[in-house]
Amino acid sequence: MSAEISCPTPVVKNGVRFEGGPPPYKHLSSVTFRCNSGYEMNGQATLTCEMNGWSADVPSCIAGVGIHVGEERLG
């Protein structure tokens, strides 16, 4: 007997699941993320649950170039 293959729920800060079903993520299920407005994807947006875990590292969403975070002003 083989154990059922599953992958942990990926969490993408400043991003949301765009395609794919909700957890649990079983073998060969896929999930695609997109970043919130003002953030850019760093990494692969689509992940597939494989025998040894996700097909790639969970992506991150980073503040886009030219985007100001917060309202801090000096002077």
Protein Blocks (a to p, Z undefined) as FASTA:
>chain_A
ZZdddddddddehiacfbdcdddddehiacdddddehiacedjfbdcddfkbcfbdcddd
dddehiaedjbdeZZ
